[in-house]
Amino acid sequence: MSNRKIVLLDLDGTCVKSAEGILASVRLTYTHFNKEMPDDRELQTFIGPALVDSFMSHGFTEDNAQDAVNFFRESYTKPFFDDPQAPGQKIPGLYLSRMYFGLLGQLQKLREAGYVLAVATSKPQNEANRLCEHIGLEYLVTGIYGASGGLDTSRLHKDQVIAFAFEKLRYNEEAGDRAVMVGDRWTDIDGAHANNIPAIGAGWGYAADGEFEEHNADAVAEGVEDLLDTVNSIFSR
């Protein structure tokens, strides 16, 4: 394997519109622990970074932040919430996610153009697998690479996930491999740069105003329909 052009895709805010499920589980966590609820702007920052960091930044301590993460995972992966498609049924917060309109077509065009697609997400590996299977993304990508789970904290942040993906993909620059990270948060941009690859900001996701500029994204795809052209522009440099 050589001369591959690899496109790493974040999940939340890049491939899937996932705020509803994530924030439902975050709100339930604060209620369960009787903690002051963050405001709407602060809640949006939970989408993207490692959850333990987000909880520690908003009311939890190093001693109890992992308890918050554990409760979040419980409600996010088990049927706690009303299914909008089936009244009276309960589903996990995870399944409240939906693929962005138009993304499927863009990913198919990327594959037809010869790009190797893979998911690189800070979601735990088992959640990433379940979500990709739920939305049908698993059939479009070569691999799904997520964070470590449970007591294993060796792979929590995006730079570590990208490094793990490269290891599994046997990424080899000397053999001509090149890669780009596509993501909607600063963690994707910084994680890519830490691994010496460029990053494309997904402008349709959950980034705050000015976030891509502040973290020096190499390009920004303003809408889903711009993804193929933006990837092409990165690899043509």
C-alpha positions in Angstrom: 0.0 0.0 0.0 1.5 3.3 -1.1 0.6 6.8 -2.4 -2.8 6.7 -0.6 -4.8 9.8 -0.1 -6.5 9.3 3.3 -9.4 11.4 4.5 -10.1 11.1 8.3 -13.6 12.0 9.3 -14.8 13.2 12.7 -18.3 11.9 13.7 -20.1 14.4 15.9 -20.8 17.6 14.0 -19.0 16.4 10.9 -20.7 13.2 9.7 -23.7 13.3 12.1 -26.0 15.9 13.6 -25.6 14.6 17.2 -26.3 17.6 19.5 -29.8 16.4 20.5 -28.6 13.1 21.9 -25.4 14.3 23.5 -27.0 17.3 25.2 -29.9 15.2 26.4 -27.5 12.9 28.2 -25.4 15.8 29.5 -28.5 17.5 30.9 -29.6 14.3 32.5 -26.1 13.9 34.1 -26.2 17.3 35.7 -29.7 16.6 37.0 -28.7 13.2 38.4 -25.7 14.7 40.3 -27.7 17.8 41.4 -25.2 20.1 39.8 -25.9 23.5 38.4 -26.8 23.2 34.7 -24.4 25.0 32.3 -26.1 27.6 30.0 -26.8 26.8 26.4 -23.6 28.2 25.1 -21.5 26.2 27.6 -23.5 23.0 26.8 -22.5 23.3 23.1 -18.9 23.0 24.1 -19.5 19.4 25.2 -19.7 18.3 21.5 -16.2 17.4 20.4 -13.7 17.4 23.2 -13.2 14.5 25.6 -16.2 14.4 28.0 -14.0 14.2 31.2 -12.4 17.5 30.2 -15.8 19.1 29.6 -17.3 18.0 32.9 -14.1 19.2 34.7 -14.5 22.6 33.1 -18.1 22.9 34.2 -18.7 22.1 37.8 -17.1 18.7 38.3 -13.7 17.9 39.9 -11.0 15.5 39.1 -12.4 13.3 41.8 -15.9 13.0 40.4 -15.7 13.9 36.7 -15.3 10.2 35.8 -18.5 9.4 37.7 -20.2 12.0 35.5 -18.8 10.4 32.3 -19.9 6.9 33.5 -23.5 8.1 34.0 -23.5 9.9 30.7 -22.4 6.7 28.9 -25.2 4.8 30.6 -27.9 7.2 29.4 -26.2 7.6 26.0 -26.0 3.9 25.2 -29.2 2.5 26.8 -32.8 3.3 26.1 -33.5 6.4 28.2 -35.1 8.8 25.7 -38.4 9.0 23.7 -38.0 7.8 20.1 -39.3 10.6 17.8 -39.9 8.0 15.1 -41.9 5.6 17.4 -44.0 7.2 20.1 -44.0 5.2 23.3 -40.6 3.6 22.6 -37.3 4.4 24.3 -33.9 4.7 22.6 -30.4 5.6 23.6 -29.2 9.2 23.2 -26.7 7.8 20.7 -29.6 6.9 18.3 -30.9 10.5 18.2 -28.1 11.3 15.8 -28.7 11.7 12.0 -26.3 11.9 9.1 -26.1 15.4 7.6 -28.1 15.8 4.5 -25.9 15.5 1.4 -23.0 13.9 3.2 -23.6 10.4 1.8 -23.3 11.8 -1.8 -20.1 13.6 -1.0 -18.5 10.5 0.6 -19.4 8.4 -2.4 -17.8 11.0 -4.7 -14.6 11.0 -2.5 -14.4 7.2 -2.8 -15.0 7.4 -6.6 -12.1 9.9 -6.7 -9.8 7.4 -5.1 -9.7 8.7 -1.5 -9.5 6.3 1.4 -12.0 7.2 4.0 -11.8 6.4 7.7 -13.5 7.7 10.9 -11.4 9.2 13.6 -13.5 10.2 16.6 -13.2 10.9 20.3 -16.3 8.8 20.9 -15.3 5.5 22.6 -14.7 2.7 20.1 -17.8 0.7 20.9 -20.0 3.8 20.6 -18.4 4.8 17.3 -18.9 1.3 15.9 -22.6 1.3 17.0 -23.3 4.8 15.6 -21.6 4.1 12.2 -23.6 0.9 11.9 -26.8 2.7 12.9 -26.5 5.4 10.2 -24.9 3.1 7.5 -21.5 4.8 7.5 -19.6 1.6 8.2 -20.0 0.6 4.5 -18.3 3.7 3.2 -15.1 3.7 5.3 -12.1 1.5 5.5 -11.9 1.8 9.3 -13.6 3.2 12.4 -11.1 4.5 15.0 -12.4 5.8 18.4 -11.2 6.5 21.9 -10.3 3.8 24.3 -13.1 3.0 26.8 -13.8 2.0 30.4 -10.7 2.1 32.6 -8.4 2.5 29.7 -7.5 6.2 29.4 -4.6 5.7 27.0 -6.5 7.1 24.0 -8.9 10.0 24.9 -7.9 13.0 22.8 -8.1 13.5 19.1 -4.3 13.5 18.5 -4.1 10.1 20.2 -7.0 8.8 18.1 -5.4 10.0 14.9 -2.1 8.4 15.8 -4.0 5.2 16.5 -5.8 5.4 13.2 -2.4 5.8 11.4 -1.0 2.8 13.2 -4.0 0.6 12.1 -4.0 2.0 8.6 -0.2 1.5 8.4 0.2 5.1 7.3 3.6 5.6 5.7 4.7 9.0 4.4 7.9 7.5 3.0 5.7 5.3 0.8 3.8 8.4 -0.5 0.8 8.3 1.8 -0.9 11.7 2.6 -3.8 12.4 4.9 -6.1 15.2 6.0 -8.5 15.4 9.0 -12.0 16.8 8.5 -13.7 18.0 11.7 -15.9 20.7 13.2 -14.0 21.5 16.4 -10.7 22.9 17.5 -9.8 19.4 18.8 -9.8 18.1 15.3 -7.6 20.9 14.0 -5.1 20.7 16.8 -5.1 16.9 16.7 -4.3 16.9 13.0 -1.5 19.4 13.4 0.0 17.4 16.3 0.3 14.5 13.8 1.7 16.8 11.1 -1.2 16.6 8.7 -3.5 19.4 7.5 -7.0 19.9 8.8 -10.3 21.0 7.1 -12.9 22.7 9.3 -16.4 21.4 8.8 -18.3 24.6 8.7 -21.7 23.0 9.1 -20.9 21.6 12.5 -20.6 23.0 16.1 -17.6 25.2 16.0 -17.9 28.6 17.6 -17.4 31.7 15.5 -13.7 32.2 14.8 -12.7 28.8 16.1 -11.1 27.6 12.9 -9.2 30.8 12.4 -7.9 30.7 16.0 -6.6 27.2 15.6 -5.2 27.7 12.1 -7.4 25.3 10.1 -5.7 24.8 6.7 -9.1 25.1 4.9 -12.8 25.4 5.7 -15.6 23.6 3.9 -18.4 26.0 4.5 -21.2 23.5 3.6 -21.5 19.8 3.2 -21.7 20.3 -0.5 -18.2 21.8 -0.5 -16.4 18.8 1.1 -15.1 17.1 -2.1 -13.8 20.4 -3.6 -12.1 21.4 -0.4 -10.4 18.0 0.0 -9.3 18.2 -3.6 -7.8 21.6 -2.9 -5.8 20.3 0.0 -4.3 17.4 -1.9 -3.5 19.6 -4.9 -1.1 21.7 -2.9 
